[in-house]
Amino acid sequence: MSKVLVVESSVRQEGSVSRQLTAEFVARWQKAHPQDQVTVRDLARDGVPHLDADLLGGWMKPAAEQSAAEQAALVRSNQLTDELLAADVLVLAAPMYNFAIPSTLKSWLDHVLRAGVTFQYTAQGPQGLLQDKRAFILTARGGVYAGGPLDQQEPYLRQALGFIGITDVTFIHAEGLNMGGDAAEQGLAKARKQLEAVA
Ligand SMILES: Cc1cc2nc3c(=O)[nH]c(=O)nc-3n(C[C@H](O)[C@H](O)[C@H](O)COP(=O)(O)O)c2cc1C
């Protein structure tokens, strides 16, 4: 049995293409792997705080020296990191907002890229501590960016996940969703075809 962690980040609960794709991915995955356990972390429904001084203080200090506020910040952050540590498969939904990932997803990454837990510094440079995890990233974009210099989602997410040791990463892009004509339909059909092949 594997554990699958789905991270949703569209602000839309209704009409979201990335949520539709994660739902289709999970349905297919569960059909192929009925024993697997799926956990959903919805960053829009259940907001993740930005990094703040309390959390950084909690990370830096031994437990005995932490204030109540630092301990509370740690509890919340640890939950996010523990979910990722426990997962074998990560499914990230990444709508494109203003050429990048949603700020909530950036905040989630700020919690889970954690020194001493998901990566460590060594004499040879930083080293990812997560092993044997696979990631599937489902993007939804109004325009078309994949493979071009303006795609700031895929390179960033590859770098951030690779930094913590997740290097087996598959992207599925649903593009052209706001371009009118047949573009949305074609973009979605292409993404679904890829999804069928990998999930
Ligand atoms: C605030 C906001 C910013 C957006 N910025 C971009 C953008 O920079 N480039 C783009 O191609 N689409 C952009 N879009 C369009 C979304 O990527 C597109 O609607 C996508 O389907 C959103 O994901 P969702 O359907 O899962 O909510 C933006 C949408 C919103 C709401």
The ligand as an SDF file (V2000), in Angstrom:
LIG
                    3D

 31 33  0  0  0  0  0  0  0  0999 V2000
   -5.5380   35.7190  -10.3860 C   0  0  0  0  0  0  0  0  0  0  0  0
   -5.3220   34.9520  -11.6520 C   0  0  0  0  0  0  0  0  0  0  0  0
   -4.1380   35.1050  -12.3510 C   0  0  0  0  0  0  0  0  0  0  0  0
   -3.9360   34.4040  -13.5290 C   0  0  0  0  0  0  0  0  0  0  0  0
   -2.7450   34.5530  -14.1820 N   0  0  0  0  0  0  0  0  0  0  0  0
   -2.5200   33.8360  -15.3040 C   0  0  0  0  0  0  0  0  0  0  0  0
   -1.2670   33.9450  -15.9920 C   0  0  0  0  0  0  0  0  0  0  0  0
   -0.3510   34.6470  -15.5980 O   0  0  0  0  0  0  0  0  0  0  0  0
   -1.0860   33.2020  -17.1050 N   0  0  0  0  0  0  0  0  0  0  0  0
   -2.0580   32.3630  -17.5860 C   0  0  0  0  0  0  0  0  0  0  0  0
   -1.8410   31.7020  -18.5940 O   0  0  0  0  0  0  0  0  0  0  0  0
   -3.2490   32.2360  -16.9460 N   0  0  0  0  0  0  0  0  0  0  0  0
   -3.5000   32.9530  -15.8300 C   0  0  0  0  0  0  0  0  0  0  0  0
   -4.6920   32.8220  -15.1840 N   0  0  0  0  0  0  0  0  0  0  0  0
   -5.6890   31.8650  -15.7010 C   0  0  0  0  0  0  0  0  0  0  0  0
   -5.6280   30.5540  -14.9120 C   0  0  0  0  0  0  0  0  0  0  0  0
   -4.3500   29.9720  -14.9690 O   0  0  0  0  0  0  0  0  0  0  0  0
   -6.6530   29.5670  -15.4370 C   0  0  0  0  0  0  0  0  0  0  0  0
   -7.9470   30.1430  -15.3080 O   0  0  0  0  0  0  0  0  0  0  0  0
   -6.6260   28.2350  -14.7210 C   0  0  0  0  0  0  0  0  0  0  0  0
   -7.6440   27.4160  -15.2230 O   0  0  0  0  0  0  0  0  0  0  0  0
   -6.8020   28.4230  -13.2110 C   0  0  0  0  0  0  0  0  0  0  0  0
   -6.7860   27.1670  -12.5530 O   0  0  0  0  0  0  0  0  0  0  0  0
   -8.1240   26.5230  -11.9740 P   0  0  0  0  0  0  0  0  0  0  0  0
   -9.0320   26.3020  -13.1710 O   0  0  0  0  0  0  0  0  0  0  0  0
   -7.7040   25.2420  -11.3670 O   0  0  0  0  0  0  0  0  0  0  0  0
   -8.7230   27.4690  -10.9930 O   0  0  0  0  0  0  0  0  0  0  0  0
   -4.9320   33.5260  -14.0110 C   0  0  0  0  0  0  0  0  0  0  0  0
   -6.1130   33.3680  -13.2970 C   0  0  0  0  0  0  0  0  0  0  0  0
   -6.3240   34.0680  -12.1280 C   0  0  0  0  0  0  0  0  0  0  0  0
   -7.6000   33.8780  -11.3690 C   0  0  0  0  0  0  0  0  0  0  0  0
  1  2  1  0
  2  3  1  0
  2 30  2  0
  3  4  2  0
  4  5  1  0
  4 28  1  0
  5  6  2  0
  6  7  1  0
  6 13  1  0
  7  8  2  0
  7  9  1  0
  9 10  1  0
 10 11  2  0
 10 12  1  0
 12 13  2  0
 13 14  1  0
 14 15  1  0
 14 28  1  0
 15 16  1  0
 16 17  1  0
 16 18  1  0
 18 19  1  0
 18 20  1  0
 20 21  1  0
 20 22  1  0
 22 23  1  0
 23 24  1  0
 24 25  2  0
 24 26  1  0
 24 27  1  0
 28 29  2  0
 29 30  1  0
 30 31  1  0
M  END
$$$$
